Amino acid sequence: MGEPRLPMDPATYLAFEREAKDKHELWGGEVYAMSGASLAHNCIVANLVRRLGERLDGTPHEPPGERL
């Protein structure tokens, strides 16, 4: 058996997540990989970003990227 993992504190988790390719969540000090999004979720995000971008046209602001 491997050695037990120590709980991760929020600051360490945030630093880890900024560099991670995939998304994770921190729950009770444990880090869990999040599953991929569904097609419906991806469609909602795409529509939200598109419409928000339309509203922000002409302003110095931009909609968020794909990692919402």
PyMOL Python script that loads the backbone (N, CA, C, O; Angstrom):
from pymol import cmd

cmd.read_pdbstr("""\
ATOM      1  N   MET A   1       0.833  -1.196   0.000  1.00  0.00           N
ATOM      2  CA  MET A   1       0.000   0.000   0.000  1.00  0.00           C
ATOM      3  C   MET A   1       0.866   1.245   0.000  1.00  0.00           C
ATOM      4  O   MET A   1       1.953   1.260   0.577  1.00  0.00           O
ATOM      5  N   GLY A   2       0.373   2.295  -0.656  1.00  0.00           N
ATOM      6  CA  GLY A   2       1.099   3.556  -0.663  1.00  0.00           C
ATOM      7  C   GLY A   2       0.929   4.284   0.655  1.00  0.00           C
ATOM      8  O   GLY A   2       0.146   3.891   1.519  1.00  0.00           O
ATOM      9  N   GLU A   3       1.676   5.335   0.773  1.00  0.00           N
ATOM     10  CA  GLU A   3       1.577   6.126   1.992  1.00  0.00           C
ATOM     11  C   GLU A   3       0.294   6.944   1.963  1.00  0.00           C
ATOM     12  O   GLU A   3      -0.141   7.368   0.893  1.00  0.00           O
ATOM     13  N   PRO A   4      -0.320   7.173   3.125  1.00  0.00           N
ATOM     14  CA  PRO A   4      -1.553   7.969   3.158  1.00  0.00           C
ATOM     15  C   PRO A   4      -1.267   9.404   2.712  1.00  0.00           C
ATOM     16  O   PRO A   4      -0.219   9.973   3.020  1.00  0.00           O
ATOM     17  N   ARG A   5      -2.221   9.966   1.985  1.00  0.00           N
ATOM     18  CA  ARG A   5      -2.070  11.346   1.530  1.00  0.00           C
ATOM     19  C   ARG A   5      -2.453  12.302   2.649  1.00  0.00           C
ATOM     20  O   ARG A   5      -3.421  12.076   3.375  1.00  0.00           O
ATOM     21  N   LEU A   6      -1.687  13.363   2.774  1.00  0.00           N
ATOM     22  CA  LEU A   6      -2.007  14.389   3.757  1.00  0.00           C
ATOM     23  C   LEU A   6      -3.081  15.305   3.185  1.00  0.00           C
ATOM     24  O   LEU A   6      -3.127  15.517   1.974  1.00  0.00           O
ATOM     25  N   PRO A   7      -3.945  15.851   4.038  1.00  0.00           N
ATOM     26  CA  PRO A   7      -4.963  16.778   3.542  1.00  0.00           C
ATOM     27  C   PRO A   7      -4.297  17.992   2.888  1.00  0.00           C
ATOM     28  O   PRO A   7      -3.240  18.443   3.330  1.00  0.00           O
ATOM     29  N   MET A   8      -4.920  18.508   1.842  1.00  0.00           N
ATOM     30  CA  MET A   8      -4.381  19.670   1.139  1.00  0.00           C
ATOM     31  C   MET A   8      -5.124  20.911   1.616  1.00  0.00           C
ATOM     32  O   MET A   8      -6.350  20.908   1.726  1.00  0.00           O
ATOM     33  N   ASP A   9      -4.372  21.970   1.899  1.00  0.00           N
ATOM     34  CA  ASP A   9      -5.010  23.215   2.328  1.00  0.00           C
ATOM     35  C   ASP A   9      -5.448  24.009   1.091  1.00  0.00           C
ATOM     36  O   ASP A   9      -4.928  23.783  -0.002  1.00  0.00           O
ATOM     37  N   PRO A  10      -6.400  24.936   1.258  1.00  0.00           N
ATOM     38  CA  PRO A  10      -6.943  25.666   0.112  1.00  0.00           C
ATOM     39  C   PRO A  10      -5.892  26.420  -0.713  1.00  0.00           C
ATOM     40  O   PRO A  10      -5.978  26.431  -1.941  1.00  0.00           O
ATOM     41  N   ALA A  11      -4.915  27.043  -0.075  1.00  0.00           N
ATOM     42  CA  ALA A  11      -3.902  27.798  -0.822  1.00  0.00           C
ATOM     43  C   ALA A  11      -3.074  26.875  -1.711  1.00  0.00           C
ATOM     44  O   ALA A  11      -2.785  27.214  -2.859  1.00  0.00           O
ATOM     45  N   THR A  12      -2.695  25.720  -1.192  1.00  0.00           N
ATOM     46  CA  THR A  12      -1.928  24.754  -1.976  1.00  0.00           C
ATOM     47  C   THR A  12      -2.774  24.223  -3.119  1.00  0.00           C
ATOM     48  O   THR A  12      -2.283  24.062  -4.237  1.00  0.00           O
ATOM     49  N   TYR A  13      -4.048  23.949  -2.846  1.00  0.00           N
ATOM     50  CA  TYR A  13      -4.956  23.469  -3.891  1.00  0.00           C
ATOM     51  C   TYR A  13      -5.079  24.485  -5.023  1.00  0.00           C
ATOM     52  O   TYR A  13      -5.008  24.114  -6.195  1.00  0.00           O
ATOM     53  N   LEU A  14      -5.265  25.767  -4.687  1.00  0.00           N
ATOM     54  CA  LEU A  14      -5.423  26.795  -5.719  1.00  0.00           C
ATOM     55  C   LEU A  14      -4.173  26.905  -6.590  1.00  0.00           C
ATOM     56  O   LEU A  14      -4.279  27.077  -7.804  1.00  0.00           O
ATOM     57  N   ALA A  15      -2.992  26.806  -5.979  1.00  0.00           N
ATOM     58  CA  ALA A  15      -1.749  26.829  -6.754  1.00  0.00           C
ATOM     59  C   ALA A  15      -1.682  25.610  -7.673  1.00  0.00           C
ATOM     60  O   ALA A  15      -1.290  25.725  -8.834  1.00  0.00           O
ATOM     61  N   PHE A  16      -2.061  24.450  -7.156  1.00  0.00           N
ATOM     62  CA  PHE A  16      -2.083  23.216  -7.945  1.00  0.00           C
ATOM     63  C   PHE A  16      -3.066  23.343  -9.107  1.00  0.00           C
ATOM     64  O   PHE A  16      -2.746  22.968 -10.235  1.00  0.00           O
ATOM     65  N   GLU A  17      -4.252  23.866  -8.836  1.00  0.00           N
ATOM     66  CA  GLU A  17      -5.307  23.946  -9.851  1.00  0.00           C
ATOM     67  C   GLU A  17      -4.942  24.919 -10.975  1.00  0.00           C
ATOM     68  O   GLU A  17      -5.297  24.690 -12.131  1.00  0.00           O
ATOM     69  N   ARG A  18      -4.237  26.002 -10.641  1.00  0.00           N
ATOM     70  CA  ARG A  18      -3.823  26.957 -11.676  1.00  0.00           C
ATOM     71  C   ARG A  18      -2.915  26.305 -12.714  1.00  0.00           C
ATOM     72  O   ARG A  18      -2.931  26.696 -13.881  1.00  0.00           O
ATOM     73  N   GLU A  19      -2.131  25.326 -12.304  1.00  0.00           N
ATOM     74  CA  GLU A  19      -1.188  24.664 -13.211  1.00  0.00           C
ATOM     75  C   GLU A  19      -1.754  23.386 -13.832  1.00  0.00           C
ATOM     76  O   GLU A  19      -1.175  22.850 -14.777  1.00  0.00           O
ATOM     77  N   ALA A  20      -2.878  22.897 -13.312  1.00  0.00           N
ATOM     78  CA  ALA A  20      -3.426  21.612 -13.757  1.00  0.00           C
ATOM     79  C   ALA A  20      -4.082  21.727 -15.128  1.00  0.00           C
ATOM     80  O   ALA A  20      -4.698  22.743 -15.449  1.00  0.00           O
ATOM     81  N   LYS A  21      -3.944  20.682 -15.926  1.00  0.00           N
ATOM     82  CA  LYS A  21      -4.592  20.631 -17.245  1.00  0.00           C
ATOM     83  C   LYS A  21      -6.090  20.380 -17.085  1.00  0.00           C
ATOM     84  O   LYS A  21      -6.900  20.993 -17.781  1.00  0.00           O
ATOM     85  N   ASP A  22      -6.459  19.491 -16.182  1.00  0.00           N
ATOM     86  CA  ASP A  22      -7.857  19.151 -15.934  1.00  0.00           C
ATOM     87  C   ASP A  22      -8.343  19.848 -14.671  1.00  0.00           C
ATOM     88  O   ASP A  22      -7.545  20.269 -13.834  1.00  0.00           O
ATOM     89  N   LYS A  23      -9.660  19.963 -14.544  1.00  0.00           N
ATOM     90  CA  LYS A  23     -10.247  20.597 -13.362  1.00  0.00           C
ATOM     91  C   LYS A  23     -10.380  19.593 -12.221  1.00  0.00           C
ATOM     92  O   LYS A  23     -10.592  18.400 -12.437  1.00  0.00           O
ATOM     93  N   HIS A  24     -10.251  20.107 -11.015  1.00  0.00           N
ATOM     94  CA  HIS A  24     -10.383  19.303  -9.802  1.00  0.00           C
ATOM     95  C   HIS A  24     -11.245  20.067  -8.813  1.00  0.00           C
ATOM     96  O   HIS A  24     -11.550  21.243  -9.014  1.00  0.00           O
ATOM     97  N   GLU A  25     -11.633  19.384  -7.740  1.00  0.00           N
ATOM     98  CA  GLU A  25     -12.294  20.063  -6.637  1.00  0.00           C
ATOM     99  C   GLU A  25     -11.663  19.604  -5.342  1.00  0.00           C
ATOM    100  O   GLU A  25     -11.152  18.488  -5.242  1.00  0.00           O
ATOM    101  N   LEU A  26     -11.705  20.479  -4.352  1.00  0.00           N
ATOM    102  CA  LEU A  26     -11.157  20.185  -3.034  1.00  0.00           C
ATOM    103  C   LEU A  26     -12.328  19.951  -2.100  1.00  0.00           C
ATOM    104  O   LEU A  26     -13.196  20.812  -1.953  1.00  0.00           O
ATOM    105  N   TRP A  27     -12.351  18.794  -1.474  1.00  0.00           N
ATOM    106  CA  TRP A  27     -13.444  18.444  -0.572  1.00  0.00           C
ATOM    107  C   TRP A  27     -12.844  17.787   0.663  1.00  0.00           C
ATOM    108  O   TRP A  27     -12.277  16.697   0.582  1.00  0.00           O
ATOM    109  N   GLY A  28     -12.971  18.452   1.801  1.00  0.00           N
ATOM    110  CA  GLY A  28     -12.457  17.893   3.042  1.00  0.00           C
ATOM    111  C   GLY A  28     -10.960  17.637   3.013  1.00  0.00           C
ATOM    112  O   GLY A  28     -10.477  16.682   3.622  1.00  0.00           O
ATOM    113  N   GLY A  29     -10.223  18.488   2.305  1.00  0.00           N
ATOM    114  CA  GLY A  29      -8.781  18.329   2.224  1.00  0.00           C
ATOM    115  C   GLY A  29      -8.318  17.353   1.165  1.00  0.00           C
ATOM    116  O   GLY A  29      -7.115  17.210   0.944  1.00  0.00           O
ATOM    117  N   GLU A  30      -9.248  16.678   0.504  1.00  0.00           N
ATOM    118  CA  GLU A  30      -8.914  15.715  -0.558  1.00  0.00           C
ATOM    119  C   GLU A  30      -9.193  16.346  -1.920  1.00  0.00           C
ATOM    120  O   GLU A  30     -10.179  17.065  -2.087  1.00  0.00           O
ATOM    121  N   VAL A  31      -8.327  16.076  -2.883  1.00  0.00           N
ATOM    122  CA  VAL A  31      -8.477  16.594  -4.241  1.00  0.00           C
ATOM    123  C   VAL A  31      -9.080  15.504  -5.111  1.00  0.00           C
ATOM    124  O   VAL A  31      -8.593  14.373  -5.137  1.00  0.00           O
ATOM    125  N   TYR A  32     -10.149  15.854  -5.825  1.00  0.00           N
ATOM    126  CA  TYR A  32     -10.835  14.905  -6.702  1.00  0.00           C
ATOM    127  C   TYR A  32     -10.883  15.472  -8.116  1.00  0.00           C
ATOM    128  O   TYR A  32     -11.188  16.649  -8.307  1.00  0.00           O
ATOM    129  N   ALA A  33     -10.582  14.634  -9.106  1.00  0.00           N
ATOM    130  CA  ALA A  33     -10.707  15.048 -10.498  1.00  0.00           C
ATOM    131  C   ALA A  33     -12.190  15.174 -10.836  1.00  0.00           C
ATOM    132  O   ALA A  33     -13.002  14.343 -10.428  1.00  0.00           O
ATOM    133  N   MET A  34     -12.533  16.212 -11.580  1.00  0.00           N
ATOM    134  CA  MET A  34     -13.917  16.400 -12.003  1.00  0.00           C
ATOM    135  C   MET A  34     -14.116  15.719 -13.350  1.00  0.00           C
ATOM    136  O   MET A  34     -13.216  15.697 -14.190  1.00  0.00           O
ATOM    137  N   SER A  35     -15.292  15.171 -13.538  1.00  0.00           N
ATOM    138  CA  SER A  35     -15.585  14.505 -14.810  1.00  0.00           C
ATOM    139  C   SER A  35     -15.791  15.545 -15.901  1.00  0.00           C
ATOM    140  O   SER A  35     -16.014  16.722 -15.618  1.00  0.00           O
ATOM    141  N   GLY A  36     -15.715  15.105 -17.136  1.00  0.00           N
ATOM    142  CA  GLY A  36     -15.925  16.003 -18.267  1.00  0.00           C
ATOM    143  C   GLY A  36     -17.354  16.513 -18.305  1.00  0.00           C
ATOM    144  O   GLY A  36     -18.263  15.895 -17.751  1.00  0.00           O
ATOM    145  N   ALA A  37     -17.539  17.634 -18.959  1.00  0.00           N
ATOM    146  CA  ALA A  37     -18.868  18.239 -19.051  1.00  0.00           C
ATOM    147  C   ALA A  37     -19.707  17.533 -20.108  1.00  0.00           C
ATOM    148  O   ALA A  37     -19.177  16.939 -21.047  1.00  0.00           O
ATOM    149  N   SER A  38     -21.015  17.608 -19.942  1.00  0.00           N
ATOM    150  CA  SER A  38     -21.941  17.016 -20.911  1.00  0.00           C
ATOM    151  C   SER A  38     -22.085  17.938 -22.123  1.00  0.00           C
ATOM    152  O   SER A  38     -21.695  19.105 -22.075  1.00  0.00           O
ATOM    153  N   LEU A  39     -22.639  17.412 -23.191  1.00  0.00           N
ATOM    154  CA  LEU A  39     -22.892  18.210 -24.392  1.00  0.00           C
ATOM    155  C   LEU A  39     -23.815  19.386 -24.055  1.00  0.00           C
ATOM    156  O   LEU A  39     -23.597  20.503 -24.524  1.00  0.00           O
ATOM    157  N   ALA A  40     -24.838  19.134 -23.250  1.00  0.00           N
ATOM    158  CA  ALA A  40     -25.768  20.209 -22.868  1.00  0.00           C
ATOM    159  C   ALA A  40     -25.029  21.321 -22.124  1.00  0.00           C
ATOM    160  O   ALA A  40     -25.252  22.502 -22.389  1.00  0.00           O
ATOM    161  N   HIS A  41     -24.158  20.949 -21.203  1.00  0.00           N
ATOM    162  CA  HIS A  41     -23.384  21.940 -20.453  1.00  0.00           C
ATOM    163  C   HIS A  41     -22.522  22.771 -21.407  1.00  0.00           C
ATOM    164  O   HIS A  41     -22.478  23.997 -21.309  1.00  0.00           O
ATOM    165  N   ASN A  42     -21.842  22.091 -22.325  1.00  0.00           N
ATOM    166  CA  ASN A  42     -20.982  22.799 -23.270  1.00  0.00           C
ATOM    167  C   ASN A  42     -21.774  23.762 -24.148  1.00  0.00           C
ATOM    168  O   ASN A  42     -21.286  24.848 -24.458  1.00  0.00           O
ATOM    169  N   CYS A  43     -22.980  23.390 -24.554  1.00  0.00           N
ATOM    170  CA  CYS A  43     -23.836  24.278 -25.355  1.00  0.00           C
ATOM    171  C   CYS A  43     -24.258  25.501 -24.548  1.00  0.00           C
ATOM    172  O   CYS A  43     -24.262  26.618 -25.066  1.00  0.00           O
ATOM    173  N   ILE A  44     -24.609  25.296 -23.300  1.00  0.00           N
ATOM    174  CA  ILE A  44     -25.008  26.411 -22.429  1.00  0.00           C
ATOM    175  C   ILE A  44     -23.846  27.384 -22.263  1.00  0.00           C
ATOM    176  O   ILE A  44     -24.027  28.596 -22.377  1.00  0.00           O
ATOM    177  N   VAL A  45     -22.657  26.857 -21.996  1.00  0.00           N
ATOM    178  CA  VAL A  45     -21.479  27.712 -21.812  1.00  0.00           C
ATOM    179  C   VAL A  45     -21.175  28.481 -23.093  1.00  0.00           C
ATOM    180  O   VAL A  45     -20.904  29.681 -23.041  1.00  0.00           O
ATOM    181  N   ALA A  46     -21.217  27.808 -24.238  1.00  0.00           N
ATOM    182  CA  ALA A  46     -20.930  28.475 -25.511  1.00  0.00           C
ATOM    183  C   ALA A  46     -21.922  29.607 -25.764  1.00  0.00           C
ATOM    184  O   ALA A  46     -21.523  30.696 -26.177  1.00  0.00           O
ATOM    185  N   ASN A  47     -23.202  29.362 -25.521  1.00  0.00           N
ATOM    186  CA  ASN A  47     -24.218  30.404 -25.717  1.00  0.00           C
ATOM    187  C   ASN A  47     -24.030  31.560 -24.746  1.00  0.00           C
ATOM    188  O   ASN A  47     -24.181  32.721 -25.123  1.00  0.00           O
ATOM    189  N   LEU A  48     -23.703  31.249 -23.504  1.00  0.00           N
ATOM    190  CA  LEU A  48     -23.488  32.283 -22.496  1.00  0.00           C
ATOM    191  C   LEU A  48     -22.311  33.173 -22.876  1.00  0.00           C
ATOM    192  O   LEU A  48     -22.415  34.398 -22.824  1.00  0.00           O
ATOM    193  N   VAL A  49     -21.198  32.563 -23.256  1.00  0.00           N
ATOM    194  CA  VAL A  49     -20.010  33.338 -23.625  1.00  0.00           C
ATOM    195  C   VAL A  49     -20.286  34.181 -24.870  1.00  0.00           C
ATOM    196  O   VAL A  49     -19.872  35.338 -24.935  1.00  0.00           O
ATOM    197  N   ARG A  50     -20.978  33.616 -25.852  1.00  0.00           N
ATOM    198  CA  ARG A  50     -21.298  34.361 -27.076  1.00  0.00           C
ATOM    199  C   ARG A  50     -22.168  35.576 -26.762  1.00  0.00           C
ATOM    200  O   ARG A  50     -21.877  36.686 -27.207  1.00  0.00           O
ATOM    201  N   ARG A  51     -23.231  35.363 -25.998  1.00  0.00           N
ATOM    202  CA  ARG A  51     -24.152  36.474 -25.700  1.00  0.00           C
ATOM    203  C   ARG A  51     -23.503  37.522 -24.801  1.00  0.00           C
ATOM    204  O   ARG A  51     -23.727  38.721 -24.972  1.00  0.00           O
ATOM    205  N   LEU A  52     -22.709  37.071 -23.857  1.00  0.00           N
ATOM    206  CA  LEU A  52     -22.002  38.016 -23.002  1.00  0.00           C
ATOM    207  C   LEU A  52     -21.018  38.830 -23.835  1.00  0.00           C
ATOM    208  O   LEU A  52     -20.876  40.037 -23.639  1.00  0.00           O
ATOM    209  N   GLY A  53     -20.337  38.161 -24.769  1.00  0.00           N
ATOM    210  CA  GLY A  53     -19.416  38.862 -25.661  1.00  0.00           C
ATOM    211  C   GLY A  53     -20.119  39.928 -26.484  1.00  0.00           C
ATOM    212  O   GLY A  53     -19.584  41.018 -26.685  1.00  0.00           O
ATOM    213  N   GLU A  54     -21.322  39.610 -26.964  1.00  0.00           N
ATOM    214  CA  GLU A  54     -22.100  40.592 -27.730  1.00  0.00           C
ATOM    215  C   GLU A  54     -22.420  41.816 -26.882  1.00  0.00           C
ATOM    216  O   GLU A  54     -22.346  42.948 -27.361  1.00  0.00           O
ATOM    217  N   ARG A  55     -22.776  41.586 -25.620  1.00  0.00           N
ATOM    218  CA  ARG A  55     -23.115  42.704 -24.718  1.00  0.00           C
ATOM    219  C   ARG A  55     -21.886  43.538 -24.367  1.00  0.00           C
ATOM    220  O   ARG A  55     -21.999  44.730 -24.081  1.00  0.00           O
ATOM    221  N   LEU A  56     -20.721  42.912 -24.390  1.00  0.00           N
ATOM    222  CA  LEU A  56     -19.494  43.614 -24.014  1.00  0.00           C
ATOM    223  C   LEU A  56     -18.813  44.310 -25.190  1.00  0.00           C
ATOM    224  O   LEU A  56     -17.835  45.033 -25.000  1.00  0.00           O
ATOM    225  N   ASP A  57     -19.329  44.095 -26.410  1.00  0.00           N
ATOM    226  CA  ASP A  57     -18.755  44.780 -27.575  1.00  0.00           C
ATOM    227  C   ASP A  57     -18.754  46.286 -27.337  1.00  0.00           C
ATOM    228  O   ASP A  57     -19.734  46.849 -26.849  1.00  0.00           O
ATOM    229  N   GLY A  58     -17.652  46.924 -27.686  1.00  0.00           N
ATOM    230  CA  GLY A  58     -17.541  48.368 -27.505  1.00  0.00           C
ATOM    231  C   GLY A  58     -17.088  48.773 -26.116  1.00  0.00           C
ATOM    232  O   GLY A  58     -16.980  49.965 -25.829  1.00  0.00           O
ATOM    233  N   THR A  59     -16.824  47.819 -25.257  1.00  0.00           N
ATOM    234  CA  THR A  59     -16.317  48.107 -23.914  1.00  0.00           C
ATOM    235  C   THR A  59     -14.897  47.546 -23.815  1.00  0.00           C
ATOM    236  O   THR A  59     -14.475  46.779 -24.680  1.00  0.00           O
ATOM    237  N   PRO A  60     -14.162  47.921 -22.776  1.00  0.00           N
ATOM    238  CA  PRO A  60     -12.817  47.367 -22.620  1.00  0.00           C
ATOM    239  C   PRO A  60     -12.812  45.957 -22.009  1.00  0.00           C
ATOM    240  O   PRO A  60     -11.748  45.424 -21.695  1.00  0.00           O
ATOM    241  N   HIS A  61     -13.972  45.367 -21.845  1.00  0.00           N
ATOM    242  CA  HIS A  61     -14.082  44.066 -21.184  1.00  0.00           C
ATOM    243  C   HIS A  61     -14.230  42.933 -22.192  1.00  0.00           C
ATOM    244  O   HIS A  61     -14.656  43.145 -23.328  1.00  0.00           O
ATOM    245  N   GLU A  62     -13.874  41.730 -21.759  1.00  0.00           N
ATOM    246  CA  GLU A  62     -14.012  40.539 -22.598  1.00  0.00           C
ATOM    247  C   GLU A  62     -14.695  39.438 -21.797  1.00  0.00           C
ATOM    248  O   GLU A  62     -14.554  39.390 -20.575  1.00  0.00           O
ATOM    249  N   PRO A  63     -15.431  38.553 -22.465  1.00  0.00           N
ATOM    250  CA  PRO A  63     -16.041  37.428 -21.743  1.00  0.00           C
ATOM    251  C   PRO A  63     -14.961  36.449 -21.289  1.00  0.00           C
ATOM    252  O   PRO A  63     -13.858  36.446 -21.835  1.00  0.00           O
ATOM    253  N   PRO A  64     -15.270  35.625 -20.299  1.00  0.00           N
ATOM    254  CA  PRO A  64     -14.288  34.647 -19.830  1.00  0.00           C
ATOM    255  C   PRO A  64     -13.992  33.614 -20.909  1.00  0.00           C
ATOM    256  O   PRO A  64     -14.766  33.449 -21.852  1.00  0.00           O
ATOM    257  N   GLY A  65     -12.884  32.928 -20.765  1.00  0.00           N
ATOM    258  CA  GLY A  65     -12.507  31.878 -21.705  1.00  0.00           C
ATOM    259  C   GLY A  65     -13.295  30.611 -21.469  1.00  0.00           C
ATOM    260  O   GLY A  65     -14.326  30.628 -20.797  1.00  0.00           O
ATOM    261  N   GLU A  66     -12.815  29.516 -22.017  1.00  0.00           N
ATOM    262  CA  GLU A  66     -13.545  28.247 -21.973  1.00  0.00           C
ATOM    263  C   GLU A  66     -13.548  27.585 -20.601  1.00  0.00           C
ATOM    264  O   GLU A  66     -14.390  26.722 -20.353  1.00  0.00           O
ATOM    265  N   ARG A  67     -12.644  27.953 -19.704  1.00  0.00           N
ATOM    266  CA  ARG A  67     -12.564  27.289 -18.398  1.00  0.00           C
ATOM    267  C   ARG A  67     -13.425  28.007 -17.370  1.00  0.00           C
ATOM    268  O   ARG A  67     -12.898  28.555 -16.402  1.00  0.00           O
ATOM    269  N   LEU A  68     -14.707  28.014 -17.556  1.00  0.00           N
ATOM    270  CA  LEU A  68     -15.630  28.658 -16.608  1.00  0.00           C
ATOM    271  C   LEU A  68     -15.774  27.843 -15.361  1.00  0.00           C
ATOM    272  O   LEU A  68     -16.509  28.229 -14.452  1.00  0.00           O
TER     273      LEU A  68
END
""", "prot")
cmd.dss("prot")
cmd.show_as("cartoon", "prot")
cmd.util.cbc("prot")
cmd.orient("prot")
